Structure formats: structure tokens, C-alpha cells
Amino acid sequence: MLKSFLFKHIDNSALVIFRMCFGLLCFLESVGAIFTGWVKINLVTPKFTFSFIGFEWLQPLPGNGMYFYYALMGIFGLLVMLGYKYRLAIISFTLMWTASYLMQKTSYNNHYYLLILISSIMVFMPAHKYASIDAKINPKIKSNAMPQWCKWVIVLQLFIVYTYASVAKFYPDWLNTTFIANLMSGKADYPLVGPLLQQKWFHYFLTYGGILFDGLVVPLLLFKPTRKFIFIVSIIFHLFNSFVLQIGIFPYLALAFTLFFFEAETIQKLFLKKKSLYNSNEIIIPKSNNFFIALFSIYFIVQIGLPLRHHFFKDDVLWTEEGHRLSWRMMLRSKSGIISYQIENKTTGERIRINLNQYLTKKQKRKLAINPDVIWQFAQHLKQDFKAKNQEIEVYVTCRVSVNRKPYKLFINPKVDLANVEWQALKHSDWILPSKPK
């Protein structure tokens, strides 16, 4: 029953057009990172990068190497769009994008992570079998059909993303509009909409509209009577986010996903008029069917489990950040911090305060003050830096953090030597002070 459902063939118009959109967005994201200065700020200028813990061996290329790196990713994006050497292009883009993501977290963004997931899924998709250079060169691969799992893998992934994004908003500072009001206060000078963004009623509209949209968009797209309505709402919602929040390609990627919710005949008539519509509904179960089912079963178990892990850590994830990444906790809070590092020479007992400007960029300093893993990583960096100068040191941190513009509170235990504690990936770090006094 399951195999018949997953491997029943349906028209592939949605996948073909999505491939074109996805490849174009990959190109724009890669090349845009160069021209907006993102690559320079995050990968070229820093003396070292805060990589994901465990991936310290992934470092930016020296000199101007990362510009060429991102340009090459952009080329692979274009090849995906055109469907030329598709499998090689999508695998190459996926590996390069994942490596870039892991080598720096100063500019963490959920859509960077989503891009890893979708490009990884696209590796397995037969997205190049129509309207592609590959199909033109090799007509034998040309097809107007795809297995039904291609559609439902995307739908399920979207359902997970949006559902967790909706659930995460159920906390006091979101529900009473504190966060939205803070976010919009910095956008008062926006042309035309600036005054509107400061209105209290509009903050409530955005607050509860965001919860409802994230929670209902996938079910309403699946339900034919509400599909057109929620599609129009999606356009307004995502264009608003693109203009006001300026969150890169995500709004347009989200709109591209809606291709998988409309009837194949609609997509074919709009975008592929010369293509014949497939409606034979053949069931073709490949020899590798068990592998595919096992692979995606494991994948979705991980996708469902990862966003829940913060519940197994002590304290509030909004404070500790433990379990925040990879959990679709998108634009939920603002944080700022004040931090200083002192090192103590183990031999002489001398204490000195570190001048962070000698080590970090402005953007890195902002991230340093609010993320415990980054705070710990910099302590390790100082330890290695002074060890190279034949000095054994201890590292102590004084850090105060404000969440959603509330009063600053002590964040890190200033009596703990962070240079000589192990990172705990799967348990709470006790040197993070509690959000509420005991």
C-alpha cells in the first residue's frame, strides 16, 4: 500500500518548474552574497571564523578564495536551473553550500539551513528529465512523469518547517507583541509603510497572523477550496517579509514550493504549454525502493526530533540558546549583550583584559556576546593563541545579556575558567547562569 502510493507516477510539471526556480535562487543567493558584501564580512575579513563545533577543520579559503568559491556555487546553481549535468551540479552545490554553512555561524539564518535540506533532497529528484539540456542531449532520459514521493517529500518538509515555526511563537513576548513592537520600531523610516509598522493594532495583526499563517498554510494549500485564497495570502505575506524584514531568497523559495500544491494541469498550462500532460498513474517500484523508504524515514525522524531537543535542556532556550539552531525558531527574539574577557597567566598569576578589537570584527563581537557556544569557542581560541606564545592561561568571562530589550542580566558564571571546560553538546552547560534567580 505504502509503496504503491509513493511510487505511483504523476505529472512532473511542478518539479520541472521548481528546478528552474530553485537553481535560479541558488545562483542569486551565491552571487548576491558576493555583491552585497556578505562574503567579505563573514568569510574574508575575519581573522578566524566561528565554525560549528566539530567542524573547525572547515576554514575559509585564503585571500580572495571565497569569492571564487561563491561564484562557482552560483555557476552550479545556473546549471541546475538549465538542467545541464544536473546530478553533478546539484551534488556539487549541496556539498559546497553545506561546507560554507558549517564554517561560519556569525550570520546564522534558518533559510541557509533549509537550503541545505532542499538541495540534498533535490539530489535524489529526477528533476532534469524535461525542459533540460540533459534531456535534449540524451532524449532517452526524457520523461513527463515522476514518482509521487517527489511531491510529498517536499510537502512534508514544508509542514515540519511551518508547524514548528508556528508552535515556537507561543511564548509571552510574542503573544503580547513585545518582540514585534521592538522589531518594527527600527523600521519607522521605511517609505510608505513606516508609520503603519508602528501601530499597536498592526503589531497584533502581525503577531497572531504569523501564528495562523505558519500553522495553517500547508493544510490550506492541500485543501482545494482554500488553495487559491491561501496562495494569494502567501504572496502578500512573503513579499511583506521580503521588503520589511529583508530575509534574502526565503520568501521567493517559499512561493516556489507552492508549485507542488496545484494541479499538474494548471502548472503545465501556465508554464509548459508544449508539454503533454501525464495522467497514466503507472506504479513503477524500483529495485532500490527499500533504500529510498529507509533513507527518507530516517531523514524525517531526524527532522521531527531536532526541533524538540531544547526541551531536554535546562532553562529557557530563548536565554541559553541551547537547541535553538536547526529548530525553525525563526525571528522570535532580539538579544544584545555586553562582554569582556580576562585571561590569567597560570605561571605568574597576572591578569589582563583582552582587547576584542584585536581578534574580532564588529559583527563577530555582537554574536559573541549572546551565544554560549561562541563564547566558549573564543575562550578556546585565546587558549591556543597564548599557548603558541608559550603561555598557559585561564580565561574568565563577564557577560550580561538582554532579551527583547529587558534589563541586562549576568549570563555567564565569571568564576568559571572557560579555557579548561569541555563543550557539552548533548547536555546543559552549567556555566550558563539561570535566566531566573533560584
N, C-alpha and C positions, 0 to 999 in steps of 0.2 A: 504493500500500500504506500509506504513512505517513498520507496524507490520509484514507483510509478508516478507519484506526484512530482518528485524532484527532477526526474529525467524525462518527463513529458516535454516535447518540443513545442515552443511557441514562437511567434514572430520576433525577430531580433532588432526591429527598428529603434526601440528605445536604447538598447545597448550601443548600437552603432552611433547614434547621435550623441549619447553620453560620452563615448570615447573621444569624439571630436571636441566636445566641451571640456572634458577633463584634461585632455592633452594641452589645449589652449590655456587653461587656467594654470597648469603646471608650468608652462612657458612663461606666463605673465608673472607668476609668483617668483620664479627663479630670476628672471631678468629684472623684474621690479625691485628685488632685493639689492641688486647692484646699483641701480639708478637712484633709488631713494636713500642710499647711504647705509642701509641695514647691514650689508656685508662688512662695510668699513667699520661701523660702530661695534659690531658684535664679534667679528672674526679677524679683522686685520689690525685695528688699533690696539686692542688689549694685549698686555704683555703675556698674559696667560688666560685661559678660559675656565669657567666653572662647568666642567663636563658632568654628565650623570655619573654618580658614584659607581665605580666598577668599570667605567669606560674612559678612564684617564688616558689610556693609550691612544684614544682618538683625539688628535690635535689638529688645529687648522694648518693648512699648508703655509710655508713661509712666504714672506714678501707679498706679492700680488697673486699668489697661487689660488686664493679662494675666489677671486674674481673669475678666473678661468674655470674653476670648479662649478660655480653657479651658472656660468654661460653654457658649459657643457650640459648641465641639468636642463637648461632651457631648450637646448637642441634636442635632447631626448624627449622633452615634452612635445615639441613640434612633430617629432617622428611618431609619437603615439597618436597625435591628432590626425596625421596623414595616414596612419596605418602602414608605415614602412618599417620593415624589420621590427614589427610590433613587439614580439616577445622579448627580444634583446633590449629594445628601448624601454619597455615598462619595467623590466627587471633591473636595468641599469639605473633608471630614475629612482626606483624604490630603494635600492641599496645606497645610492648617493644621498638621497634625502634623509634616510634614516640615520646615516653616519653624521650628517650635518646637524640633525636634531640632537643626537646624543652628545656631540662635542661641545655644546653650549646650552645653558639654561638661563642666561641673563634675560633673554627675551622669550620666555615660555608663553606659548599660545596653544589653546586647545585645537585650533584648526591645523596647526603643524602636525600634531599627533594624529588627527583624523586623516590627514593626507597620507601618512604612513599606512594606516589601516586600509584606506580605499585603494591606494596604489598596489598594496600587497594582494588585495582581493582581485584587482584587475589583472594581475599576473596569470590567474587561472581562467580568466574570462576569454571566450572566443570572440573578442570584440573587433577583430580585424578581418572578418570574413565577408564583409560587404562594404562598399564605398571606401575602399582602401587601396593603396598602391600594392600591397602584398597580394590582394585578390586579383588585381589587374595583371601583375607579373605571373602569378600562378593561379589560373582560373579554377583549378581543381579544388581549392580551398573555399571557393565562393559559396556562400550559403545565405539564405534569408530566414534561418531559424536558429534558435539557441535552446539549451535545456532550461527548464523553468526555474531551477535553483539559482540561475544568474540574477533573476529578478528578486527572489525572496531573500537572498543573502544581503542585498543592498537594503531592502525594506526592513529586515530585522536589525541590521546595523543602525539604521536611522532611528528605529523605535527605541533602541537602547540609549542612543545619544540624547534624544529629546526627552525621554522619560526621566532619566537621571538628572538632566538639566532642570526639569520642572520640579522634581522632588527636592532638589538641593535648595530651592528658593524658599522652602518652608522654614524660615527662621526669623526671629523678631525684627532684625534690622532691615530685612527685605519687606516683610509684611507691613511694617509701619512706615514704609517709604524712605527710611533714613538713608539707605545706600543710594537709591535712585536720585534723591534730592541732592546728595553730595556729588554724585556723578554729573548731574545736569548743571550744577552751579558753575562748573568750569566751562560751560558752553553758552553762556549768556550772550556772547558777542557773535554767535552764528547768524548769518544773514537770514532774514525772514522768520526762521523758527526759534531764534534765541529767546525772545520773551515767552513764547509758548512753553519752552522747555523748563521754565521756572515756575510754572503754575502748579499749585498743590493738587488740583484735580487731575492734571495730566500725569503727575507722578503716580497717583493711584491707578490711573488707566494703564500706564506702562508696567507697574508692579504686578497687578493682577492679570493684565492682558498677557504678560510674559509667561506667567504660570499656566494660563489656559492654553495659549498657543503651543508651548512646548509639550504640554500634556496631551493635547488633542489633535495636533496637526497630522500625525501619521494615521490614526484611526479615521479621521475625517477625509483624508485623501483616498483611503481604501474604500470608503463608502461612496458609491457613485452619486447619490442625490446631493451630497455636500461637497463633492470634489471640486467643482468649478469655483464655488464660493471660497473654500479654504485656499485654493490656488491664488485667487485674487488677493486674499488677506496675506498670503505668503509673500507675494510680490511687494506689497506695501511694507510689511514687517521687515523684510530683508533689505529693501532699498533704504528704509529709515535707518537700519543698523549700519549699512554701508556709509551713508552720508554723515550721520551723527556720531557713531562710535568708531568709524574708520578701522574696521577689523579685516582688512585685506580681502582675499578672494572668497572667504567663507560664505557670505550671503549669496554669491553667484553659484558657488558649488552646491549650496543648499537648494537653490532653484533648479539647478541641473538635475538633481536627484528626483524631482517631481516627474521626470520623463517616465519613470518606472511605474507610475500610478495610473497613467492614462491608457486608454485602449490603444492597441497596436495600430489599428486602422487610422486613428486620429494622428498619431505621430507620423505614420507613413504618408498620409495625405499632405501633412504640413511640410515635412522636410525631405521626404524621399519619394517623390511622385512617380519616378521611373521604376521604383522597386515593386516587385509583385508581393502581395500580402500572403504570408504563410498562415494557413489555418488547418493543416492536416492533423495536428495533435498526435504525431507519432511518439511512441515511447521507445527510446533507444538507450538501453542501460549499458554503459561502457564496462570493460573489464576492471577498470580502476574505481568502480563505484564505491566499494567499501572504503578505499583510501580517502576519497573525497568526503564521504559521510563522516568518517572518523576525524579527519582534519578539521572540518568546519564545526563539528560538535565540540571538539576541544577548544577551538577558537572562541566560540560563543560562550562556553562555560567561563573562560577567562574574562571575556568582555563583560559578562554579567557580574562576575566576582570582584574584579578590580575596583570598581567604584564603591564597593561595600567595605573595603578594608579599613577605612578610617574609623569605623565603629569598634574596631578591635584595639584601638589605641586609647590611652588615657586622654582625658580633656577634650576640648573642642577643636576640631580641625581648622576652624577659622583662626584660631590662635596658634596652634602648634604647627600647622601646615602638613602634618604627618598624614599621608594618604590623600593629599589634595590633588597631586598630578595624576593624569590618566583616569580621571574620575568624572569628567564632564561637569565640573563645578565652574561654570563659565560666568565671569563678570558678576561675582557675588558680593565682593567686599573690597574696600580700599584699605591699604595698610601703609604706614610710614614708620620709620624708626630712626633712632639716634644711637650710634655705636662707636665704641673705641676699643682698641686692642692694646694690652700691655704685655710685654714679654719680660721674663725674669731669667737671668743667666744662672744656671744651676751651680756654676763654679764660684762666681763672685757674689751672687745674690743681688746684683744690680738690676733695677727695674727701669725700663724705658717705655715710653708710649710710641706706638707705631704711627708714622705719617702715612695714612692710607693713600694719599695722592701719589706716593712713590710707586704704588703697586697697582692701583685700580683706576678705571675710568669712572666718570660720574654715574653712568648707568649701572655699572657693577657695584658701586657703593650703595646705590638705592636698593638694589636686590640683596646685598649683603646684610642690610640692617633688619630684614624681615623674614629671611628663610634660614631655619636652623641648619639644614644640610650645607648651605653655602657658608654660613658662619663657621661650621666645623671644617669645611674644606680649606678655607683661608687659614685657619689655625694650623692645619697640616702643611700648607704651603709655606707659612712662616717657619715652621719647624725644619723643613727641608732646606729652606733658604739659608737659615743660620747654621745648620749642620754643615753646609758646604763651606762656611767660614770657620769651621772647627769650633762651633759654639753649641752647647746643649742648652736648650731653653724650655721654659714652661710658658704657656700662653693663656692669658686671662682676658675675659671679655665683659665689658659693661654695655648693656644694650637695653634700651627702652622702646616699646612699640605701642602704637596707637592703631586700633581697628575702627574703621568707619568714623574717624575724627573724634573718637572718645579720648579721655585723658590717657597720657602715656603711662605705661606700667612696666616694671622690670621684667625682662623677657628671659634672660639667660643668667644662670647662677654665676656670679662674679668670682666665686671661690673655687670653681672647678677648672683644672688645667686641661683645656680642650686639646692641647697638643698630644696628650697622652691618654685619651679615652678612645675606645673603639666605636666605630659607627654601628648603630643598631638599625638594620634595615627592616626588621620584622617586629620590633617592639619599641615602646616609648622610650625616648631619651630623657633620663631623669634630670639632666642639667637644664632642660627647658622648664622654667618655673611655671606653676599653675596659673591659669587665667583668672581664677578667683582665689583669694586668700583662704587658707584652711582654717 
